[in-house]
Amino acid sequence: MVTLTTGVLSDSDPQSALSALVRHAREIVNAKGAAVSVPVEGEHEWRIAVSVGTLTRWQDKRIPLEGSITGEVVMVADPGTDDRTHETWPDALGVVGQSVAVPLRGERGTSGVLILARGPGEPDL
């Protein structure tokens, strides 16, 4: 965990730090997939910057803030769970079960959203 914190705070290689965070979080909760979304400058969308497991198919996908769990988490700055991932990502139906989204916050507000997903029919997170 010290490596993750140091990498994120040092800002020396944010992509490596985010990759380590995603892999570590997936292992901790035994998720089928994990990802981090980040804001797209000047737009009301976020982009999947790093993904592993079942969420790799959405690498670089843009997520609208309106109507998505990512948007809800960004607006309220609290973690949220959602069984309706397929409504935002129709191609997730049958691939992704319950998801949880956690804001990555710093002094400047929410800079990312960690998304963890179970497989269909797996126990809730």
C-alpha positions as a Markdown table, in Angstrom:
| # | Residue | x | y | z |
|---|---|---|---|---|
| 1 | Met | 0.0 | 0.0 | 0.0 |
| 2 | Val | 2.9 | 2.4 | 0.7 |
| 3 | Thr | 4.1 | 1.9 | -2.9 |
| 4 | Leu | 0.6 | 2.8 | -4.2 |
| 5 | Thr | 0.4 | 5.9 | -2.0 |
| 6 | Thr | 3.9 | 7.0 | -2.8 |
| 7 | Gly | 3.3 | 6.6 | -6.6 |
| 8 | Val | 0.0 | 8.4 | -6.6 |
| 9 | Leu | 1.3 | 11.3 | -4.4 |
| 10 | Ser | 4.6 | 11.7 | -6.1 |
| 11 | Asp | 3.0 | 12.1 | -9.5 |
| 12 | Ser | 6.2 | 10.7 | -11.0 |
| 13 | Asp | 4.3 | 8.1 | -13.1 |
| 14 | Pro | 0.6 | 8.4 | -12.6 |
| 15 | Gln | -0.3 | 5.7 | -15.2 |
| 16 | Ser | 1.9 | 3.1 | -13.3 |
| 17 | Ala | 0.4 | 4.2 | -10.0 |
| 18 | Leu | -3.2 | 3.9 | -11.3 |
| 19 | Ser | -2.4 | 0.5 | -12.8 |
| 20 | Ala | -1.1 | -0.7 | -9.5 |
| 21 | Leu | -4.1 | 0.7 | -7.7 |
| 22 | Val | -6.5 | -1.1 | -10.1 |
| 23 | Arg | -4.7 | -4.4 | -9.8 |
| 24 | His | -4.5 | -4.2 | -6.0 |
| 25 | Ala | -8.1 | -3.2 | -5.5 |
| 26 | Arg | -9.3 | -6.0 | -7.8 |
| 27 | Glu | -7.3 | -8.6 | -5.8 |
| 28 | Ile | -8.5 | -7.3 | -2.4 |
| 29 | Val | -12.3 | -7.6 | -3.2 |
| 30 | Asn | -11.9 | -10.6 | -5.5 |
| 31 | Ala | -13.5 | -8.7 | -8.4 |
| 32 | Lys | -13.7 | -10.0 | -11.9 |
| 33 | Gly | -12.8 | -6.6 | -13.3 |
| 34 | Ala | -11.5 | -3.2 | -12.2 |
| 35 | Ala | -10.9 | 0.2 | -13.8 |
| 36 | Val | -10.2 | 3.8 | -13.1 |
| 37 | Ser | -12.0 | 6.6 | -15.0 |
| 38 | Val | -10.6 | 10.1 | -15.2 |
| 39 | Pro | -12.2 | 13.3 | -16.5 |
| 40 | Val | -12.0 | 14.3 | -20.1 |
| 41 | Glu | -10.9 | 17.9 | -20.1 |
| 42 | Gly | -13.5 | 20.4 | -21.3 |
| 43 | Glu | -16.3 | 17.7 | -21.6 |
| 44 | His | -19.0 | 16.2 | -19.4 |
| 45 | Glu | -17.5 | 12.7 | -19.9 |
| 46 | Trp | -14.9 | 10.6 | -18.1 |
| 47 | Arg | -12.6 | 8.0 | -19.8 |
| 48 | Ile | -11.6 | 4.6 | -18.7 |
| 49 | Ala | -7.8 | 5.2 | -18.3 |
| 50 | Val | -6.8 | 1.9 | -16.8 |
| 51 | Ser | -8.7 | -1.4 | -16.8 |
| 52 | Val | -8.1 | -5.1 | -15.9 |
| 53 | Gly | -10.1 | -8.3 | -16.1 |
| 54 | Thr | -13.6 | -8.2 | -17.5 |
| 55 | Leu | -13.4 | -4.4 | -17.8 |
| 56 | Thr | -10.5 | -4.4 | -20.2 |
| 57 | Arg | -13.0 | -4.3 | -23.1 |
| 58 | Trp | -13.9 | -0.8 | -22.1 |
| 59 | Gln | -10.4 | 0.6 | -22.0 |
| 60 | Asp | -10.5 | 4.2 | -23.3 |
| 61 | Lys | -14.4 | 4.2 | -23.4 |
| 62 | Arg | -16.0 | 7.5 | -22.6 |
| 63 | Ile | -18.6 | 7.5 | -19.8 |
| 64 | Pro | -21.2 | 10.3 | -19.7 |
| 65 | Leu | -21.6 | 11.8 | -16.2 |
| 66 | Glu | -25.3 | 12.1 | -16.6 |
| 67 | Gly | -27.1 | 8.8 | -15.8 |
| 68 | Ser | -24.0 | 6.8 | -14.9 |
| 69 | Ile | -22.8 | 5.5 | -11.5 |
| 70 | Thr | -19.5 | 7.3 | -12.3 |
| 71 | Gly | -21.4 | 10.6 | -12.5 |
| 72 | Glu | -23.3 | 9.9 | -9.3 |
| 73 | Val | -20.1 | 9.2 | -7.5 |
| 74 | Val | -18.4 | 12.4 | -8.9 |
| 75 | Met | -21.4 | 14.6 | -7.9 |
| 76 | Val | -21.9 | 13.2 | -4.3 |
| 77 | Ala | -18.2 | 12.2 | -3.6 |
| 78 | Asp | -19.4 | 9.0 | -1.9 |
| 79 | Pro | -19.0 | 5.3 | -3.0 |
| 80 | Gly | -22.0 | 3.7 | -4.6 |
| 81 | Thr | -23.1 | 0.3 | -5.8 |
| 82 | Asp | -25.1 | -0.4 | -8.9 |
| 83 | Asp | -26.8 | -3.5 | -10.3 |
| 84 | Arg | -27.7 | -1.5 | -13.4 |
| 85 | Thr | -24.3 | -1.3 | -15.1 |
| 86 | His | -25.8 | -2.6 | -18.3 |
| 87 | Glu | -28.0 | 0.5 | -18.6 |
| 88 | Thr | -24.9 | 2.6 | -19.0 |
| 89 | Trp | -22.9 | 0.0 | -20.9 |
| 90 | Pro | -25.4 | -2.2 | -22.8 |
| 91 | Asp | -22.6 | -4.5 | -23.9 |
| 92 | Ala | -22.0 | -5.3 | -20.2 |
| 93 | Leu | -25.1 | -7.4 | -19.9 |
| 94 | Gly | -24.1 | -11.0 | -19.1 |
| 95 | Val | -20.4 | -9.9 | -18.5 |
| 96 | Val | -20.6 | -7.6 | -15.4 |
| 97 | Gly | -22.6 | -8.2 | -12.2 |
| 98 | Gln | -22.8 | -5.7 | -9.4 |
| 99 | Ser | -20.4 | -2.9 | -9.6 |
| 100 | Val | -19.1 | -0.4 | -7.0 |
| 101 | Ala | -17.6 | 3.0 | -7.8 |
| 102 | Val | -15.4 | 4.8 | -5.3 |
| 103 | Pro | -14.2 | 8.4 | -5.8 |
| 104 | Leu | -10.5 | 9.1 | -5.8 |
| 105 | Arg | -10.3 | 12.4 | -4.0 |
| 106 | Gly | -7.6 | 14.8 | -3.2 |
| 107 | Glu | -7.2 | 18.5 | -2.3 |
| 108 | Arg | -8.5 | 19.5 | -5.7 |
| 109 | Gly | -11.7 | 17.3 | -5.6 |
| 110 | Thr | -12.4 | 14.1 | -7.4 |
| 111 | Ser | -9.7 | 13.2 | -9.8 |
| 112 | Gly | -10.8 | 9.7 | -10.7 |
| 113 | Val | -13.3 | 7.0 | -10.0 |
| 114 | Leu | -12.3 | 3.4 | -9.1 |
| 115 | Ile | -14.8 | 0.9 | -10.5 |
| 116 | Leu | -14.8 | -2.7 | -9.3 |
| 117 | Ala | -17.2 | -5.3 | -10.8 |
| 118 | Arg | -18.3 | -8.8 | -9.9 |
| 119 | Gly | -19.4 | -11.4 | -12.4 |
| 120 | Pro | -23.0 | -12.0 | -13.1 |
| 121 | Gly | -24.6 | -14.0 | -10.3 |
| 122 | Glu | -21.7 | -13.6 | -8.0 |
| 123 | Pro | -22.2 | -12.4 | -4.3 |
| 124 | Asp | -22.6 | -8.6 | -3.8 |
| 125 | Leu | -19.6 | -6.5 | -3.1 |
